[in-house]
Amino acid sequence: MPIRVENEFGDGLNWDVVIEYSRETQPRGTAGAVKLAQSHLEDDSDFLVMNRDSFLELDFRELLQFHRLHGGLVTIAVVSIENAGRYGTVRVDSDDRVTPFWRRPEANSPD
């Protein structure tokens, strides 16, 4: 539903950001769209990557502020759900840094 996302967020003017869209003509695998957009990212210090099939209601300004405050290379927004079998699981330490990240929790998680 890329058209729906683009219609909702437009060019980013309403949020005081610049939004450019990068669409794969063929799926390139995990992070393939990021690699495709690489030429758009070279001059920018911060950028946001979103999956079009996921929805997470959050304050993007707050997420960016968190990212800058903690000085990490990457910041990931996650949500707690009851059954993570379809998804990966993330654990964080007391400084909110990811410790392990498991793609398939039923196969890799010690819990």
FIVEX-354718 format. One line per field, with one value per residue (C-alpha): residue number from 0; residue in one letter; chain; y, x, z. Coordinates in Angstrom, 1 decimal, always signed. Each point is the difference from the previous one (the first is absolute). Layout:
FIVEX-354718
i <- [NUM/...]
aa <- [A/...]
ch <- [A/...]
y <- [Y/...]
x <- [X/...]
z <- [Z/...]
end
This chain:
FIVEX-354718
i <- [0/1/2/3/4/5/6/7/8/9/10/11/12/13/14/15/16/17/18/19/20/21/22/23/24/25/26/27/28/29/30/31/32/33/34/35/36/37/38/39/40/41/42/43/44/45/46/47/48/49/50/51/52/53/54/55/56/57/58/59/60/61/62/63/64/65/66/67/68/69/70/71/72/73/74/75/76/77/78/79/80/81/82/83/84/85/86/87/88/89/90/91/92/93/94/95/96/97/98/99/100/101/102/103/104/105/106/107/108/109/110]
aa <- [M/P/I/R/V/E/N/E/F/G/D/G/L/N/W/D/V/V/I/E/Y/S/R/E/T/Q/P/R/G/T/A/G/A/V/K/L/A/Q/S/H/L/E/D/D/S/D/F/L/V/M/N/R/D/S/F/L/E/L/D/F/R/E/L/L/Q/F/H/R/L/H/G/G/L/V/T/I/A/V/V/S/I/E/N/A/G/R/Y/G/T/V/R/V/D/S/D/D/R/V/T/P/F/W/R/R/P/E/A/N/S/P/D]
ch <- [A/A/A/A/A/A/A/A/A/A/A/A/A/A/A/A/A/A/A/A/A/A/A/A/A/A/A/A/A/A/A/A/A/A/A/A/A/A/A/A/A/A/A/A/A/A/A/A/A/A/A/A/A/A/A/A/A/A/A/A/A/A/A/A/A/A/A/A/A/A/A/A/A/A/A/A/A/A/A/A/A/A/A/A/A/A/A/A/A/A/A/A/A/A/A/A/A/A/A/A/A/A/A/A/A/A/A/A/A/A/A]
y <- [+0.0/+2.5/+2.5/+0.1/+0.7/+2.7/+1.6/+0.0/+1.4/+1.9/+1.9/+0.4/+3.7/-0.5/-1.5/+2.4/-2.8/-1.0/-3.3/-1.7/-3.4/-2.9/-2.9/-3.3/-1.2/-3.5/-1.1/+0.0/-1.7/+1.3/+3.7/-0.1/+3.2/+1.8/-1.0/+1.2/+3.4/+0.3/+2.9/+2.0/-0.6/+1.0/+3.6/-0.5/-0.8/-1.4/-2.0/-2.1/-3.5/-1.4/-3.2/+0.7/-3.0/+1.0/+2.6/+1.4/+3.1/+2.1/+3.6/+0.1/+3.2/-1.8/-3.0/+2.3/+1.8/-3.4/-1.1/+3.2/+0.0/-3.6/+0.4/-3.4/-0.9/-1.4/+0.5/-2.5/+0.5/-3.2/-0.9/-2.6/-2.7/-3.2/-2.5/+0.9/-3.2/+1.8/+2.6/+0.4/+0.9/+2.8/+0.4/+3.2/+0.7/+2.8/+2.5/-0.9/-1.6/-3.2/-3.0/-3.1/+0.2/-3.3/-0.3/-3.3/+0.0/-3.6/-1.3/+2.4/+1.3/-1.5/+0.7]
x <- [+0.0/+2.7/-2.5/-1.9/+3.2/+1.1/-3.5/+0.1/+3.5/+0.6/+3.2/+0.4/-0.7/-2.7/+2.7/+2.8/+2.0/+0.8/-1.5/+1.2/-1.3/+2.0/-1.9/+1.4/-1.2/+0.9/+0.5/+3.7/-0.2/+0.5/+1.1/+0.0/-2.0/+2.5/+2.8/-2.1/-0.4/+3.7/+0.6/-2.8/+1.6/+3.7/-0.4/-2.3/+1.0/-3.4/-2.5/-3.0/-0.8/-3.5/-1.5/-3.1/-1.8/+0.5/-1.7/+1.3/-1.6/+2.8/+1.3/+2.8/+1.5/+0.3/+1.6/+2.5/+0.8/+0.6/+2.3/+2.0/+0.2/+1.3/+2.5/-0.6/+0.6/-3.6/-3.2/-2.8/-3.6/-1.6/-3.2/-0.9/-2.4/-1.3/+1.1/+3.2/+0.1/-0.4/+2.5/+3.4/+0.5/+2.2/+1.5/+1.5/+2.3/-0.4/+1.3/-2.6/+2.6/-0.9/+1.7/-1.2/-2.3/-1.6/-1.6/-1.8/-0.5/-1.3/+3.2/+2.6/-1.3/+1.2/-3.4]
z <- [+0.0/-0.9/-1.4/+3.3/+2.0/-2.5/+0.2/+3.8/+0.5/-3.3/-0.3/+3.8/+0.1/+2.7/+2.3/-0.9/-1.7/-3.5/-1.2/-3.1/-1.0/-1.4/-1.6/-1.1/-3.4/+1.2/+3.6/+0.9/+3.4/+3.5/-0.2/-3.8/-0.1/+2.2/-2.3/-2.9/+1.8/+0.9/-2.5/+1.8/+3.4/-0.6/+1.0/+3.0/+3.5/+1.1/-2.0/+0.8/-1.4/+0.2/-1.2/-2.0/+1.5/+3.6/+2.1/+3.2/+1.5/+1.5/+0.1/-2.6/+1.5/+3.3/-1.7/-1.7/+3.2/+1.8/-2.9/+0.2/+3.8/+0.2/-2.9/-1.5/-3.6/-0.4/+2.0/-0.3/+1.2/+1.3/+1.7/+2.5/-1.2/+1.6/-2.7/-1.8/-1.9/-3.3/+0.8/+1.7/+3.6/+1.4/+3.5/+1.3/+2.9/+2.6/-2.5/-2.6/-2.2/-1.9/+1.5/-2.0/-3.0/-1.1/-3.4/+0.9/+3.7/+0.2/-1.6/+1.5/+3.3/+3.2/+1.6]
end
